[in-house]
């Protein structure tokens, strides 16, 4: 592997400086922050309105470095659909162009603003037209004398969502780099039927705050969601680098996308994907956890390196022979790289359990540890005698969100994100706070926790929420992961709501997003059960009215959890399944040459 990587890393020593240059904001107004002088980047921009199939036109900017580093050569199109402003287009364009130049491949960065935003005509319609717009753009590309026939699809966040969705468009994508994004907008907004209201803040960011009403109008899984869900992967005929984050709002759907790309894509590329899971995702610096900076740098920088590399290898893979040759080289370059590299979370500062990088070709197989809920608010390995616990949920006074998988963007109001102390919330009368005995040895988890409950209520609809917690000896209840379940859509009936029968007992399974976490010896496993977590999820009015109802009737619910079979299921793995990962020296040198603190500071500045 060293021979292949050394060829492509020969110029990556320049990447630190140019990335910081771009992240500072070459095209963003304002004085530069203190630090080393920025290298100057010159570029040319050509703008055009590309006609779409629906009659609208998308404002598209084609960026090229000046002078052109590859005169006379045809170039690949690094294509992004962007629901942001012109300044943000410049930022992402320069990032891709500089990366292309350092890895030495000819490219034009094609930044396209979504309909109804910035200078594009038509009406903003979320992500519904990602695929047809990509197809129309390729028709336009075929008329450009500079294009070599390859589309390199890349994007972060909303742009990454477009990357996944345009995969259905039958266009000549040859490689992808996708970070902190979802392939399924509905599954992200309505996990187990509960509406992720906090996600609506992103539409304030793009100047379309009213669009959240459209999501509420389509509460059920109806035909409106067509085009916003990637439901199959057989059409994927290229390798991709995926980047997720443990406290990212898109975490679980993106992990599912990686599995789909890796195991269900075209046979010629199956198994060729890489997945990196960092410690934060969209949660920039949030939470009460102190992370290991060295480990965090690995999951920050390695995806950039391999995202850059996959683009370089496949920029000219425009016919079967060239693509096959690129695949041979990509597999050779990554033969010693684990398919999955991730940050193992933990409870405290450096030196405690967790907070290191591990690796595997497949997620480790977990054994399910069952902890039963009992009437003394304990968790134990033996099932208790049947009993029940009741609390009153008032939708006018929901449990406030404190931490978790929140789309937290600097400069946009909203709840804090990440692993945060839940003690004050656990003391509320509408929260059932369960705690297991202190651990006699560390407990390692990797997989999806779940909470199995038998519940009843006096209303026709309500929610049940669950939080997996790390309980410290000092009483801190640190949030690891959470989830919600809307009873109106129980049993997976997302297309047809079914009102509850008051007093009837229903068994439900609240699936939490995946975790990889090590509990300290002396700490305890905690579980908080309630019926709200607002605004992470919308506060259910308990009336059964559609989510889009203006000023819905608020009904106070008496919600009961029936004990006996109610349990928390934990995906326990052996510590040997989570070995420390040390990248090959040629990679580690690249990681160590990055100034991650400056990189992070400049990224924050862009979003502020």
Secondary structure, DSSP 8 states (H G I E B T S, - for coil): -HHHHHHHHTTGGGHHHHHHHHHHHTTS-S---SSS------EEEEEEEEE-TTS-EEEEEEEEESS-TTTT--EEEEEEEE-S-HHHHHHHHHHHHHHHHHHT--EEEEEEE-TTSTT--S---TTTTHHHHHHHHHHHHTT-TTEEEEEEEEEETHHHHHHHHGGGS---EEEEEEES--SBHHHHHTGGG---GGGGHHHHHTT-TTHHHHHHHT-S--GGGTTSB----TT--SEEEEEEETT-TTHHHHHHHHHHHHHHS-TTTTT--EEEEES-TT--S-SS----HHHHHHHHHHHHHHHHHHHHHHTT--SHHHHHHHHHHHHHHTTTS-SEEEEEEESSSTTSS--EEEEESS----EEEEEEE-TTSEEESS---SEEEEEEE-GGG--B--SBS----TTS-----BS-B-HHHHTSTT-EEEEE---SS-EEEEEEEEEEEEEE-SSS--EEEEEEEEE-TTS-EEEEEEEEEEGGGGGG-TTS-----TT--EEEEEEEEEEEEEE-TT-EEEEEEES--BTTS----SS---TT-TT-----EEEEEEEEEEEEEEEE--GGGS------HHHHHHHHTS-HHHHHHHHHHHH-
